[in-house]
Structure formats: C-alpha cells, structure tokens
Amino acid sequence: MYYKRGVNTSDQLVCQLAQFNYNRIQACALTFIDNGAQTPGLGFNKVTLAFITCLMDTKNSSSLNTDACAKSTEVAHINIIKSCADSSWGKKLLYEYCQLC
C-alpha cells in the first residue's frame, strides 16, 4: 500500500490526503475479497492482487477506476468495498494495516 505513515498527538493516522481514499479501498479489498482468504498454494489472493494492481495502473488518472478494475478482475460486491472505504471501518482497517509495516 502507498501511504505516509505517521501518528499525531491524538494518536490518529496521518496520511497524505490524495492517497487516503486509495489506501482505504486497498485495505477494504484485502479484507473483503474472498473474505481475505489466500489462493491455495500461493500465499496471497490472486483476485485481490489483480484488483490492486489494476488500481495502481490507473492511479494517475483523474479518478480511481474502482468499478472498471472490479469488472476486469471479476471482483464481486465492489459496492461493499467502496462502502467500507467511505466508512470509519475503512479508516480502522487502514490504520491496522499501517501498523504492520
């Protein structure tokens, strides 16, 4: 994930504003695509990897192409991922993933 890790005096995650929603979408995708399960024998989920790679490839466009990437990588229930990213749950997931780095 791309983020600027840091903690302010309130112990809240500080991210670069332009990256924040993008990172929350990734965090939610890691959690909700196939319920976070790895593809057997790979050590990662190949659908999640394809989706995040697609997002990264289109990241410099004027908007995130979450719907187009979901369609091209056959991600079901993209609305759940987008709702997660727009919620406090998405912020919490991002914070937890940032703590792993």
Sequence and secondary structure as in RCSB ss.txt:
>XXXX:A:sequence
MYYKRGVNTSDQLVCQLAQFNYNRIQACALTFIDNGAQTPGLGFNKVTLAFITCLMDTKNSSSLNTDACAKSTEV
AHINIIKSCADSSWGKKLLYEYCQLC
>XXXX:A:secstr
      B TT  B   HHHHHHHHHHHHHHHHGGGG   TTTSS HHHHHHHHHHHHTTTSSS  HHHHHHHTT 
S HHHHHHHHTSHHHHHHHHHHHHH 
